[in-house]
Amino acid sequence: MKKNIPTILLALALFTGCGGGASDTGDDPIGGDDTTIIATPDKKTVVKNKSGKTDGKYNLWEYIIPSTDTTNIFIETTGSETNSYKTTYTTSGDSVLEVSDYASNEKTTYTKKSDRITITFTKDGTQNGSYDLDLTADIGDVVTVEDSTCKLKKYHSTITIGNKNFKDTIEINCNGKPGYYAKGVGEVAQIEELSENGSRSIRVLSN
C-alpha cells in the first residue's frame, strides 16, 4: 500500500512504498493491541496479531516526535529551488497531533500503546489509513510491526546535515531514502535522490 501524503514528513520517510501493516479504517483491533476477534455466522475466530517490539535499545516514541508542544520550521531544497514551511505538534498524554501548512487539510496522529506506536492519517476530516511502528528498535531492525523496507540503520551522537548540527539522532532508511530523528526533537531532516534528473531533495529543520 503506497501512501502519498505530502504534509506528513514522517509518513513520506517511513511509509511510502513500505507495504504491509496498513489499515484502511485505522480502527483498533477488538480485544487489545495484539488480538483480533473475527465474527462468523456460527462462531468467533480469534486471530493473534504480531506484537510490537518493546526491548530494543532505542525508544522510537522518544525520537520520531517532539517531547513537548512545538512548531518546527523546515527548509526544503531541490536543485536551485528552496521553500520553507512549518509543522506544528500538539501533545496530549500519549497522543500527538501533527499539522503542517504544507497541506492544511491533512493531519497525522501518533498514539503510544503498550508495544507500538499507531500513526493515523486524516484528510479533509476523514481517516484514510494508519500504520504501526514498533515501540522500540535496535540497529538493523525493521521498525514497522508488519514487514516493510524501513530499517533503523544508524545512531549518530552528532551529525551535520545542510550546515545544521544535530545530537542524539537516529537514521531510518526506507527504499534508500534516509530520514533523521533527534531525541526529544522529532524529525530533523529527510534526504531523497530524484532519479529523474539526478538531483537531490533535502528537508532540514531550521529552528
Phi and psi in degrees as a GROMACS rama.xvg file:
@    title "Ramachandran Plot"
@    xaxis  label "Phi"
@    yaxis  label "Psi"
@TYPE xy
-102.604  128.373  LYS-2
-107.399  138.017  LYS-3
-126.691  86.6836  ASN-4
-122.408  90.5913  ILE-5
-61.1776  -29.9867  PRO-6
-75.4525  -21.9312  THR-7
-92.8841  97.3145  ILE-8
-65.2154  -40.1619  LEU-9
-62.4988  -40.6899  LEU-10
-62.3779  -39.1815  ALA-11
-61.278  -38.5924  LEU-12
-77.7291  -42.9009  ALA-13
-93.3742  -28.3302  LEU-14
-120.7  -12.1722  PHE-15
-67.5589  113.717  THR-16
75.8778  10.7162  GLY-17
-68.2851  -41.6276  CYS-18
72.9745  151.648  GLY-19
71.1796  147.234  GLY-20
79.634  5.41772  GLY-21
-94.4806  148.161  ALA-22
-123.543  128.595  SER-23
-71.5268  -25.1715  ASP-24
-100.428  -29.0854  THR-25
76.9882  4.00271  GLY-26
-67.0866  143.706  ASP-27
-69.7244  142.547  ASP-28
-59.6354  142.373  PRO-29
-68.6252  132.825  ILE-30
96.1892  7.52248  GLY-31
118.242  -178.661  GLY-32
-65.5444  -28.2771  ASP-33
-120.76  15.695  ASP-34
-136.126  134.314  THR-35
-119.326  130.866  THR-36
-103.995  116.998  ILE-37
-102.467  119.499  ILE-38
-82.8561  129.815  ALA-39
-120.328  166.632  THR-40
-55.7612  -31.9068  PRO-41
-116.002  -10.5982  ASP-42
-165.38  173.749  LYS-43
-106.494  134.45  LYS-44
-106.525  125.388  THR-45
-97.6979  124.2  VAL-46
-116.462  125.849  VAL-47
-86.6344  118.561  LYS-48
-85.0816  163.646  ASN-49
-68.2387  132.814  LYS-50
-82.3402  151.64  SER-51
-80.0398  159.244  GLY-52
-82.1831  133.327  LYS-53
-123.143  -2.57368  THR-54
-112.693  18.7857  ASP-55
-76.9157  163.744  GLY-56
-69.9012  -33.8617  LYS-57
-110.401  121.588  TYR-58
-83.056  108.589  ASN-59
-64.6132  -29.8802  LEU-60
-59.1927  -33.8435  TRP-61
-77.4792  -14.3286  GLU-62
-108.412  -39.5971  TYR-63
-81.2589  -15.3173  ILE-64
-134.86  156.878  ILE-65
-65.8517  155.13  PRO-66
-82.1664  -15.4025  SER-67
-139.742  169.275  THR-68
-55.9914  132.636  ASP-69
-160.339  158.993  THR-70
-122.546  121.514  THR-71
-106.564  139.262  ASN-72
-103.531  127.509  ILE-73
-113.776  142.23  PHE-74
-109.635  124.101  ILE-75
-111.768  124.197  GLU-76
-120.73  123.563  THR-77
-128.583  108.859  THR-78
61.9124  -122.04  GLY-79
-96.8221  0.793605  SER-80
-97.0223  133.254  GLU-81
-128.556  134.014  THR-82
-133.794  156.773  ASN-83
-130.322  151.319  SER-84
-159.137  161.149  TYR-85
-114.097  149.1  LYS-86
-126.491  127.354  THR-87
-108.201  134.215  THR-88
-116.357  128.29  TYR-89
-120.886  121.267  THR-90
-98.9287  144.985  THR-91
-149.544  94.3333  SER-92
62.074  -122.469  GLY-93
-95.1632  27.5036  ASP-94
-133.998  139.059  SER-95
-131.585  130.612  VAL-96
-103.412  130.005  LEU-97
-114.579  128.682  GLU-98
-135.941  137.171  VAL-99
-125.531  144.506  SER-100
-76.2972  -1.3291  ASP-101
-64.2171  -32.9576  TYR-102
-157.07  92.8317  ALA-103
-68.8931  -14.2412  SER-104
-87.9305  5.03152  ASN-105
-120.06  143.47  GLU-106
-138.791  155.215  LYS-107
-131.119  136.876  THR-108
-117.469  127.679  THR-109
-103.469  126.102  TYR-110
-124.357  123.428  THR-111
-85.0926  127.182  LYS-112
-120.957  -177.258  LYS-113
-63.7921  -31.9352  SER-114
-133.726  9.52389  ASP-115
-161.4  170.648  ARG-116
-119.719  118.23  ILE-117
-93.7644  125.739  THR-118
-112.342  117.597  ILE-119
-113.775  133.035  THR-120
-103.114  137.205  PHE-121
-130.916  135.288  THR-122
-133.976  129.103  LYS-123
52.5324  37.9921  ASP-124
79.478  2.47557  GLY-125
-117.553  128.824  THR-126
-66.1366  131.675  GLN-127
-131.969  32.4988  ASN-128
138.268  164.747  GLY-129
-156.919  160.323  SER-130
-136.349  155.225  TYR-131
-114.353  130.05  ASP-132
-100.518  149.132  LEU-133
-60.7155  147.52  ASP-134
-67.6713  -36.0986  LEU-135
-132.941  165.303  THR-136
-156.343  156.782  ALA-137
-110.647  162.625  ASP-138
-57.6189  130.055  ILE-139
96.5896  -11.559  GLY-140
-75.7908  145.753  ASP-141
-68.9978  132.886  VAL-142
-93.1073  -11.2802  VAL-143
-90.895  151.58  THR-144
-62.9399  -44.453  VAL-145
-90.2556  165.368  GLU-146
-61.866  142.121  ASP-147
-159.809  179.639  SER-148
-89.449  -3.12555  THR-149
-85.2406  116.681  CYS-150
-126.062  147.005  LYS-151
-78.2705  107.091  LEU-152
-89.7561  -44.2623  LYS-153
-150.279  160.405  LYS-154
-116.697  134.827  TYR-155
-120.226  117.037  HIS-156
-65.3502  -36.4913  SER-157
-144.734  147.452  THR-158
-152.015  143.324  ILE-159
-110.87  123.913  THR-160
-132.91  122.136  ILE-161
56.5256  40.9518  GLY-162
68.1509  13.515  ASN-163
-112.332  139.158  LYS-164
-102.028  133.364  ASN-165
-129.696  145.249  PHE-166
-112.994  157.527  LYS-167
49.1853  63.5857  ASP-168
-123.752  136.87  THR-169
-104.78  152.274  ILE-170
-115.894  121.077  GLU-171
-113.061  127.332  ILE-172
-115.544  128.814  ASN-173
-127.458  118.643  CYS-174
53.5909  37.6499  ASN-175
79.4398  8.42705  GLY-176
-108.273  106.158  LYS-177
-80.7554  139.024  PRO-178
-123.412  147.465  GLY-179
-123.53  135.195  TYR-180
-136.677  120.912  TYR-181
-95.6846  140.757  ALA-182
-59.5119  126.904  LYS-183
80.1457  -8.37792  GLY-184
-109.226  -39.1568  VAL-185
95.6005  -153.164  GLY-186
-62.3389  134.821  GLU-187
-120.523  -20.611  VAL-188
-165.868  151.647  ALA-189
-136.572  140.841  GLN-190
-129.617  131.5  ILE-191
-137.297  126.581  GLU-192
-80.7419  127.787  GLU-193
-97.8025  101.653  LEU-194
-66.7258  -25.2701  SER-195
-66.1744  -27.2825  GLU-196
-134.273  5.09555  ASN-197
76.4885  6.04654  GLY-198
-88.7448  178.982  SER-199
-129.06  138.968  ARG-200
-107.164  127.529  SER-201
-127.367  128.505  ILE-202
-114.115  125.476  ARG-203
-133.315  136.496  VAL-204
-63.7474  130.228  LEU-205
-107.161  -14.751  SER-206
